Amino acid sequence: MHYPYIIIGGGMTGASAIEGIRSKDPTGSILLLSRENHAPYDRPALSKGLWFGKTSLDQLPIHDDGWYREHGVDLMLRREIAEVTPEDHRVLDDHGESYEYDRLLIATGARPRMLGAVNANLEGIHYFRSLEDYLALKDRVRTLQHVLVIGGGFISIELAAALREAGLEVTFIYPHEYPLQRVLPRELGLFVADYYRQRGIETVSADAVMSFANSASSPGLIDAETRLGNTVTTQLVVAGVGVEPNVELAEAADLEVGGGIEVDEYARTSDPAIFAAGDVAEFPYAALGERTRIEHWHHAQMHGRAAGANMAGANEAYTHLPMFFSDFFDLGWEAVGDVDASLEVHAVWKEEHREGVLFYLRDEVIRGVLLWNVWEKVDWARELILAARPTTRAEREGLVGGL
């Protein structure tokens, strides 16, 4: 069967690409192929709002089922793509069905990175990414008392808070001195680690699990042995140690792949009929003058929309500066740009560690802004980054004082 547009991937990127296509082509038929059991949904809520009662399951879908019909989209779920053949513009799925495209978007996202420990696939060790992962974990915690969370990034820190909020005893092991070491300056990171301890979470810093085993002394439990010789006995392990882009289809199709599927500013791959966007794509980050890959939902939304529009002939470069956010307990933030703790970081506090703005600087030029418990200032932060001019310490303090 022939479609002008085929999208592989049922996440935010794929759903947004439909909107982009329809902004330029109201009628060309679209096929969206997804391995998921559900139509595209809001993934960030899985580790945030659902646990804290801010979001309900019926709020997760990005669009209702009727929206896809109304917009001329054939939505096929539970389909694994076996092969893409660029030479004849075909996609083959695991049902043996073949589809012909004029333009193809690869929006396959990313998968959880597996732990490097011995027996990392032992029953009772969970990796977290999808709605099925959330539903399985939510069902399990009703019968549990203790859980071990492993990792030092966004997913692990959010899940540690979420599971504590659900009433569990939580041990949280992270590999550095404090969680989010790549993002937060040391003083703030140590505050977060102490804050977690105050909320009743047992934190273990600068350590990593090396092996798992079914507990010999306590049937049904798991023993986790760490690099520093500690043993944590738990009922359940939740691992959040990053993700890896799903680039295998692109590699098999001989597309250029680096840190992700290589695309230009129009989201085109090395094959002009194939586009890639979202988590899986490495793209020219125009606002910061570099190539990178971004895993946050807002980039997926905006990059997907841009890719869809360009598939339909827009020929418009993607220049957006996306935001991202995180929440845990009563702390949260929104951020824009390059929030890399290896840069010079100037924190301007209205209330120390509770409300303020962190500026990430290179040669006094603002490269990133993290709004710590400061809300509705993302556009303000974007303007500061896009200005790309040196600023003084006094200027930055004055900017925050005027908020």
Sequence and secondary structure as in RCSB ss.txt:
>XXXX:A:sequence
MHYPYIIIGGGMTGASAIEGIRSKDPTGSILLLSRENHAPYDRPALSKGLWFGKTSLDQLPIHDDGWYREHGVDL
MLRREIAEVTPEDHRVLDDHGESYEYDRLLIATGARPRMLGAVNANLEGIHYFRSLEDYLALKDRVRTLQHVLVI
GGGFISIELAAALREAGLEVTFIYPHEYPLQRVLPRELGLFVADYYRQRGIETVSADAVMSFANSASSPGLIDAE
TRLGNTVTTQLVVAGVGVEPNVELAEAADLEVGGGIEVDEYARTSDPAIFAAGDVAEFPYAALGERTRIEHWHHA
QMHGRAAGANMAGANEAYTHLPMFFSDFFDLGWEAVGDVDASLEVHAVWKEEHREGVLFYLRDEVIRGVLLWNVW
EKVDWARELILAARPTTRAEREGLVGGL
>XXXX:A:secstr
 EEEEEEE  SHHHHHHHHHHHHH SSS EEEE SSSSSSB SGGGTTTTTTTS  GGG BSS HHHHHHTTEEE
E S  EEEEEGGGTEEEETTS EEEEEEEEE   EEE    SBTTT TTEEE  SHHHHHHHHHHHTT SEEEEE
 SSHHHHHHHHHHHHTT EEEEE SSSSTTTTTS HHHHHHHHHHHHHTT EEE S  EEEEEE SSSTT EEEE
ETTS EEEESEEEE   EEE  HHHHHTT  BSSSEE  TTSB SSTTEEE GGGEEEEETTTTEEE   SHHHH
HHHHHHHHHHHTT         EEEEEETTEEEEEEE   TTSEEEEEEEETTTEEEEEEEETTEEEEEEEET  
S HHHHHHHHHH  B  HHHHHHHHHT 
